[in-house]
Amino acid sequence: MGNDIIKQHNESGYLDALCKNLHFYSKQQNYSSQLLAIAQDTLFLMLGLFLSSISQLVLVNSHALLLLLNQ
C-alpha cells in the first residue's frame, strides 16, 4: 500500500517537484535558506503522503464495515 501511495504521488508530480527543488537549492549560495526550503518541501511531501494514507485507510475501513453490515 505504501508503494502505491508513493507511485500515485510520483505520477502527480510531487516527488519530481521535490527533486527539482533539491537540485535548484543545491546551486544556491545561502545554505541556511537552502536547508529551510528543503525541510519545508520535505514536510509538505510527508504531510501529503500521511493525509493520503489516512484517507485510504478510512476508505478501506468503511468498505469493510459496509461488508460486515450487509452480511
N, C-alpha and C positions, 0 to 999 in steps of 0.2 A: 504494500500500500504506500509506503514511503517513497519508493522509486517512482510510482505512478504520479505522486504529487510533484516530485522534482521534475519529471518529464513534462507534466502539464504546465508547470511554471516556466520551464525552459522553452516550450512551444509558444507561450505567451510573451516571451522576450525578457522576463525578469532577470534570469541568470546571464543572458547575453549582455543586457544593460549593465549589470554589476561588473562583468568582466571588462567592458569598455570603460567604465568609470575607473576601475582599478588601473587600467593601462594609462588613462588620462592623468590620474593623480600621481602615477609614478614619474611623470615628466615634470611635475611641479617642484618648485624650489622650497616652498613653505611646508615643512614636514608636519608641523602641528595641525595645520588646517587639513593637510592630506590625511592624517590619521583620524581626525574628527569626521571627515567626509566618508572615509572607508567604514568607520564604525557606524555612522548613520545609515549608510546604504545596507550594511550587513544587518543592522537592527530591523530595518523595514522589510528586508527579504525574509528574515526569520519570523517576523510578525505575520507576514503574508502566508508563509508556509504553515505556521501554527493555526491561523484562522481557517485556512483551507482544510487542514486535517481535522479540526474540531467540527467544521460543517459536514465533512464526510462521515465522521463518527456519529453525529446526530442523525444523519440520513440513514445510516446502517441500523442504528438502534431503533429508529422509528419504523423502519421496514420490518425489523424483527418483531417489534411489538404488534404491528398490524397482522403479521403472520400468526402470532400467538392468539390474538383476539378472534381471528377467523376460524380457528380450529373448533 
